[in-house]
């Protein structure tokens, strides 16, 4: 499963909106939307903030398989 799908699934599982995650992770709504739409990958600090907002772990959401779609870009 790719990163953006994992982010969306985890957010929906928690019953949160994109705006709520963005606020909790201290990123703009648009930035979070880029991550969830698969247009960008967050840097390490932002990834840590996002997984904190999702009450998850970096390992659960960010692994080599989840980043496969970025090869060749």
C-alpha positions as CSV (number, residue, x, y, z in Angstrom):
1,X,0.0,0.0,0.0
2,X,1.4,3.4,-0.9
3,X,1.9,6.2,1.6
4,X,-1.0,8.5,0.5
5,X,-3.4,5.6,0.9
6,X,-2.1,4.7,4.3
7,X,-2.4,8.3,5.4
8,X,-6.0,8.6,4.2
9,X,-7.0,5.2,5.7
10,X,-5.5,6.0,9.1
11,X,-7.0,9.5,9.2
12,X,-10.5,8.1,8.3
13,X,-10.0,5.3,10.8
14,X,-9.5,7.9,13.5
15,X,-12.6,9.9,12.3
16,X,-10.5,13.0,11.6
17,X,-10.6,15.5,8.8
18,X,-7.6,16.6,6.8
19,X,-7.8,20.0,8.4
20,X,-7.7,18.4,11.9
21,X,-4.6,16.4,11.1
22,X,-2.9,19.4,9.5
23,X,-3.6,21.5,12.6
24,X,-2.4,18.8,15.0
25,X,0.8,18.2,12.8
26,X,1.4,22.0,12.6
27,X,1.4,21.9,8.7
28,X,-0.8,23.8,6.4
29,X,-3.9,22.1,5.1
30,X,-2.6,22.3,1.6
31,X,0.7,20.7,2.5
32,X,-1.2,17.8,4.2
33,X,-3.4,17.4,1.1
34,X,-0.3,17.1,-1.0
35,X,0.9,14.2,1.1
36,X,-2.5,12.5,1.2
37,X,-2.9,13.0,-2.6
38,X,0.5,11.5,-3.2
39,X,1.9,14.7,-4.8
40,X,4.7,15.1,-2.2
41,X,6.4,13.1,0.6
42,X,6.9,14.9,3.9
43,X,10.3,15.5,5.3
44,X,11.4,13.6,8.5
45,X,10.2,16.2,11.0
46,X,6.8,16.6,9.3
47,X,6.4,12.8,9.1
48,X,7.0,12.6,12.8
49,X,4.4,15.3,13.5
50,X,1.9,13.6,11.2
51,X,2.2,10.2,12.8
52,X,1.9,11.8,16.2
53,X,-1.4,13.4,15.0
54,X,-2.5,10.1,13.7
55,X,-1.4,8.3,16.9
56,X,0.6,5.9,14.7
57,X,4.3,5.2,14.1
58,X,6.7,6.2,11.3
59,X,7.3,2.5,10.7
60,X,3.6,1.8,10.2
61,X,3.1,4.5,7.6
62,X,6.5,5.2,6.1
63,X,8.3,2.2,4.7
64,X,10.0,1.3,1.4
65,X,6.9,-0.2,0.0
66,X,4.8,2.9,0.8
67,X,7.2,5.1,-1.1
68,X,7.4,2.9,-4.3
69,X,5.2,5.3,-6.3
70,X,8.0,8.0,-6.1
71,X,10.6,6.0,-8.0
72,X,11.5,7.7,-11.3
73,X,10.0,11.1,-10.4
